[in-house]
Amino acid sequence: MEKPSREQPGVGSGDSALLTTSELCRRCKTTDQAIAEMVDFGILEPVGEHRDNWRFDAASARRAATALRLQCDLGINLAGAALALDLLERIDRLEARLREAETTAPADPIKPDRGP
């Protein structure tokens, strides 16, 4: 059984170009203030030092959309959303490692001796 995707509607994973704050706001249907608050909480890590020239990658768009959904659907504040996002990403990495280990495991593993 395949795990459902965490990708958000309207937030594609195939984008390689960096997004401006305005583009990210349009894509996630939020405000520039909300984006700035997500940066403050470490949810988003923009490229660029000053707010006027921040750029965001596709992963940032997915994180922003997920954080907004956590706030809207579950009433989680930004600190909680940051923690939840970190934990979700850690789960994704661990699941990827598990899948990799399963595909590289020997085809006929040694079975434990059950005794007489």
N, C-alpha and C positions, 0 to 999 in steps of 0.2 A: 504494500500500500504506500503510495507516494504522499509525502508531507505537503500540505497546502503551502503555497508561496506567500511570503510576507510582503511581496511587492504591492505597492499602493496603486489603485486605479489612477491613471493620468500621470503617474510618475514612472516613466520608463527606465529600464536598466540599460538600454542600448546607447544612451547618450554619452558621448565622450567629450563634448565641448563643455567648457566651464560656463556656469550661469551667473548672471549678475544678480544682485539682491532683488531687483524688480522682477526679473524672470523667475527667480525662485518663488517669490511671493505669488505671482500669477499661477505658476504650476501647482503650488500647494494651497492656493486660495487663502492666503493669510496676509498679514501686514508686515511692513519692514521692521516695526517695533517688535513683533513676535519673533522675527528672525534674529534680531539683535539680542533679545533675551535668551534665545536658544544658544547663541554664541557665548553669552555670558555664563551660561550653565554648562558649557562644554559639550552640548549636544551636537553643535555644528562647529567645524573648524575651517574657516574661510581661508582662501589664498589671498594675500594682500594684507598690509598692516592697517590701513585706514578704512573705516566703514564705507567711505565713498567709492572705494575701488575693490571691495570684497568680491571674490568669485567663489562659486561653489560647484563641486562635482556632482555626478549622478548619485553617489552614495549619500551625499548631504541631502539631496532632494528626498531620497527614501527615508532617511532618519527624521527629517523635518515632518514629512507626512505621517510617519508612525507616531512621533511625539504629539502631533496635533490630534491624531485619532485617540491616543491614550488619554489626553486631556478631555476631549469631547465625550468619548464613550464611557470612560471609567472615572473621570474626575480627578485624574492624577496630576499633581503639580509638576513643574519643570524639573525639580530635583528628583522626584520619583520617576519621571519619564527618562531622565538621563541614566538612572540606575537600571531601569527596565531595558532600555536600549543596549546598554553594555552587557547585561545578562543574556539578552536575546542573541547578540552577536557572538558571545562566548559559546552559547549552545550551538549556533550554526557552525562555528569552527570545530567544536568537539564532534558534532555529527558528521562533518566532512572528514575528519580524521578517522572516525569509526568506519565510514563507508570505504575509505582508502584502505584501511587495515583489513576489512572484509574481502576486498577484491584482490589483495596481495597475499592473503592467507593461503597455506597449502591446500590443494584440492582435496586431499584425503587426510584430515588431521588425525593424530593418534588419539584413539579413544581410551578413556581410563579403564583400568582393569576392574571388573566388577566382582572378581573373586569366585569361589566355588558355589 
